[in-house]
Every structure is written in C-alpha cells, then in structure tokens.
Amino acid sequence: MQYVCTVQRTSVILPDDLAARLRYASKQRGVSVAEVVREAVERHLGDGQPAPPQRLSFFALGEGPVDGSERADDYVRDSIVRRLASG
C-alpha cells in the first residue's frame, strides 16, 4: 500500500499474546507488522472521513514569560483567537 500523504510514527503497547498474533499475521501474509496495523486501524475506523485539522500549535519551551506555566490556558486561548482571526 502506498500513501500520498505525510505519515506519523507511533508506538502502541500490546499484551504479549496480541503482539505475538500480530507478528504471526504479518509473517503469514508476507507483509510488515506496520502494514497489518494500518489495515486493522483503517478497518476499525472505517468511514474514511478525514481527521479534523489540527489548528492548535504550542509555544516553545525554554524562553518565555516567567508566569508561563501559570497562564498556559491564557496563552493557548490567545493563540486560538489569533489563528481564528487570521483565517
């Protein structure tokens, strides 16, 4: 399967028996474990509707206002308002 989009690497924690079944299925079919997981997720989610756009970005850690952790909700709200206003 080829994807004409960006992809993201993710980690999934599985019980030992499920992980073994996943590896077995991939070997039986001659495909990667990742391919079996992608197909299973696509079947489970099914409807093909795109995910809503992720419009929220986070400010960098390190430098910034001294009260950044105390006012994080304010900064996130302000960021959302600016994004909505800019289109």
C-alpha atoms as an extended CHARMM CRD file, in Angstrom:
* protein
*
        87  EXT
         1         1  MET       CA              0.0000000000        0.0000000000        0.0000000000  PROA      1               0.0000000000
         2         2  GLN       CA              1.3360000000        3.4310000000       -0.9010000000  PROA      2               0.0000000000
         3         3  TYR       CA              0.3880000000        6.6460000000        0.8130000000  PROA      3               0.0000000000
         4         4  VAL       CA              0.3110000000       10.0130000000       -0.9130000000  PROA      4               0.0000000000
         5         5  CYS       CA              0.3680000000       11.9520000000        2.3210000000  PROA      5               0.0000000000
         6         6  THR       CA              2.5440000000       12.5010000000        5.3180000000  PROA      6               0.0000000000
         7         7  VAL       CA              2.7710000000        9.7420000000        7.8870000000  PROA      7               0.0000000000
         8         8  GLN       CA              3.4540000000        9.6860000000       11.6010000000  PROA      8               0.0000000000
         9         9  ARG       CA              5.3470000000        7.1230000000       13.5950000000  PROA      9               0.0000000000
        10        10  THR       CA              3.5090000000        5.9850000000       16.7040000000  PROA      10              0.0000000000
        11        11  SER       CA              4.0310000000        3.4330000000       19.4550000000  PROA      11              0.0000000000
        12        12  VAL       CA              1.4210000000        1.0280000000       20.7190000000  PROA      12              0.0000000000
        13        13  ILE       CA              1.6750000000       -1.0590000000       23.8670000000  PROA      13              0.0000000000
        14        14  LEU       CA              0.2010000000       -4.5260000000       23.3240000000  PROA      14              0.0000000000
        15        15  PRO       CA             -0.2390000000       -7.5310000000       25.5880000000  PROA      15              0.0000000000
        16        16  ASP       CA              2.2570000000      -10.2890000000       24.7330000000  PROA      16              0.0000000000
        17        17  ASP       CA             -0.3550000000      -12.5800000000       23.1900000000  PROA      17              0.0000000000
        18        18  LEU       CA             -1.7270000000       -9.8590000000       20.9080000000  PROA      18              0.0000000000
        19        19  ALA       CA              1.7770000000       -8.8230000000       19.8270000000  PROA      19              0.0000000000
        20        20  ALA       CA              2.5470000000      -12.4740000000       19.0070000000  PROA      20              0.0000000000
        21        21  ARG       CA             -0.6550000000      -12.7570000000       16.9480000000  PROA      21              0.0000000000
        22        22  LEU       CA              0.2670000000       -9.5690000000       15.1200000000  PROA      22              0.0000000000
        23        23  ARG       CA              3.7520000000      -10.8520000000       14.2470000000  PROA      23              0.0000000000
        24        24  TYR       CA              2.2850000000      -14.1990000000       13.1610000000  PROA      24              0.0000000000
        25        25  ALA       CA             -0.2700000000      -12.4820000000       10.8940000000  PROA      25              0.0000000000
        26        26  SER       CA              2.4140000000      -10.3430000000        9.2790000000  PROA      26              0.0000000000
        27        27  LYS       CA              4.6190000000      -13.3790000000        8.5920000000  PROA      27              0.0000000000
        28        28  GLN       CA              1.7040000000      -15.4020000000        7.2150000000  PROA      28              0.0000000000
        29        29  ARG       CA              0.7890000000      -12.6180000000        4.8070000000  PROA      29              0.0000000000
        30        30  GLY       CA              4.3550000000      -11.6360000000        3.9750000000  PROA      30              0.0000000000
        31        31  VAL       CA              3.8610000000       -8.0000000000        4.9490000000  PROA      31              0.0000000000
        32        32  SER       CA              5.2460000000       -5.8060000000        7.6920000000  PROA      32              0.0000000000
        33        33  VAL       CA              3.7230000000       -5.5630000000       11.1520000000  PROA      33              0.0000000000
        34        34  ALA       CA              3.1080000000       -1.8780000000       10.3920000000  PROA      34              0.0000000000
        35        35  GLU       CA              1.0470000000       -2.8260000000        7.3310000000  PROA      35              0.0000000000
        36        36  VAL       CA             -1.1460000000       -5.1930000000        9.3650000000  PROA      36              0.0000000000
        37        37  VAL       CA             -1.6620000000       -2.4800000000       11.9870000000  PROA      37              0.0000000000
        38        38  ARG       CA             -2.5230000000        0.1720000000        9.3540000000  PROA      38              0.0000000000
        39        39  GLU       CA             -5.0580000000       -2.1200000000        7.7040000000  PROA      39              0.0000000000
        40        40  ALA       CA             -6.6440000000       -3.0220000000       11.0600000000  PROA      40              0.0000000000
        41        41  VAL       CA             -6.9260000000        0.6320000000       12.0840000000  PROA      41              0.0000000000
        42        42  GLU       CA             -8.4180000000        1.5620000000        8.7070000000  PROA      42              0.0000000000
        43        43  ARG       CA            -10.9780000000       -1.2490000000        9.0090000000  PROA      43              0.0000000000
        44        44  HSD       CA            -11.8370000000       -0.2340000000       12.5600000000  PROA      44              0.0000000000
        45        45  LEU       CA            -12.2260000000        3.4890000000       11.8080000000  PROA      45              0.0000000000
        46        46  GLY       CA            -13.8530000000        2.6630000000        8.5140000000  PROA      46              0.0000000000
        47        47  ASP       CA            -15.7040000000        5.7410000000        7.3440000000  PROA      47              0.0000000000
        48        48  GLY       CA            -12.7970000000        7.3440000000        5.5260000000  PROA      48              0.0000000000
        49        49  GLN       CA            -13.6140000000       10.7640000000        6.9200000000  PROA      49              0.0000000000
        50        50  PRO       CA            -10.5250000000       12.9210000000        7.3260000000  PROA      50              0.0000000000
        51        51  ALA       CA             -9.5000000000       13.8800000000       10.8110000000  PROA      51              0.0000000000
        52        52  PRO       CA            -10.3620000000       17.4340000000       11.7840000000  PROA      52              0.0000000000
        53        53  PRO       CA             -7.4770000000       19.8000000000       11.1030000000  PROA      53              0.0000000000
        54        54  GLN       CA             -5.0990000000       20.3640000000       13.9620000000  PROA      54              0.0000000000
        55        55  ARG       CA             -5.0450000000       24.1140000000       14.1950000000  PROA      55              0.0000000000
        56        56  LEU       CA             -3.5230000000       24.4880000000       17.6380000000  PROA      56              0.0000000000
        57        57  SER       CA              0.1950000000       24.9640000000       17.9880000000  PROA      57              0.0000000000
        58        58  PHE       CA              2.1560000000       25.1640000000       21.2040000000  PROA      58              0.0000000000
        59        59  PHE       CA              4.7790000000       27.6700000000       22.1620000000  PROA      59              0.0000000000
        60        60  ALA       CA              8.3510000000       26.5130000000       22.6350000000  PROA      60              0.0000000000
        61        61  LEU       CA              9.7190000000       25.5110000000       25.9990000000  PROA      61              0.0000000000
        62        62  GLY       CA             12.6700000000       27.3240000000       27.4430000000  PROA      62              0.0000000000
        63        63  GLU       CA             12.4540000000       31.0490000000       26.9780000000  PROA      63              0.0000000000
        64        64  GLY       CA              9.2410000000       32.8870000000       27.6220000000  PROA      64              0.0000000000
        65        65  PRO       CA              7.2430000000       34.6480000000       30.2840000000  PROA      65              0.0000000000
        66        66  VAL       CA              8.0760000000       33.8170000000       33.8830000000  PROA      66              0.0000000000
        67        67  ASP       CA              4.4200000000       33.0190000000       34.5790000000  PROA      67              0.0000000000
        68        68  GLY       CA              4.1020000000       30.7570000000       31.5120000000  PROA      68              0.0000000000
        69        69  SER       CA              3.0030000000       27.6490000000       33.3850000000  PROA      69              0.0000000000
        70        70  GLU       CA              0.5310000000       29.5880000000       35.4990000000  PROA      70              0.0000000000
        71        71  ARG       CA             -1.0190000000       31.2830000000       32.4730000000  PROA      71              0.0000000000
        72        72  ALA       CA             -0.7860000000       28.4030000000       29.9730000000  PROA      72              0.0000000000
        73        73  ASP       CA             -4.5700000000       28.3850000000       29.4370000000  PROA      73              0.0000000000
        74        74  ASP       CA             -4.4990000000       32.1170000000       28.6450000000  PROA      74              0.0000000000
        75        75  TYR       CA             -1.6870000000       31.6640000000       26.1290000000  PROA      75              0.0000000000
        76        76  VAL       CA             -3.4700000000       28.7660000000       24.4380000000  PROA      76              0.0000000000
        77        77  ARG       CA             -6.7280000000       30.7630000000       24.2730000000  PROA      77              0.0000000000
        78        78  ASP       CA             -4.9120000000       33.7830000000       22.8320000000  PROA      78              0.0000000000
        79        79  SER       CA             -3.2310000000       31.5640000000       20.2400000000  PROA      79              0.0000000000
        80        80  ILE       CA             -6.5790000000       30.0960000000       19.1900000000  PROA      80              0.0000000000
        81        81  VAL       CA             -8.1570000000       33.5540000000       18.9190000000  PROA      81              0.0000000000
        82        82  ARG       CA             -5.2450000000       34.7840000000       16.7500000000  PROA      82              0.0000000000
        83        83  ARG       CA             -5.4650000000       31.7110000000       14.4880000000  PROA      83              0.0000000000
        84        84  LEU       CA             -9.2260000000       32.0800000000       14.0470000000  PROA      84              0.0000000000
        85        85  ALA       CA             -8.8850000000       35.7850000000       13.3150000000  PROA      85              0.0000000000
        86        86  SER       CA             -6.2110000000       35.1850000000       10.6520000000  PROA      86              0.0000000000
        87        87  GLY       CA             -8.3420000000       32.6280000000        8.8410000000  PROA      87              0.0000000000
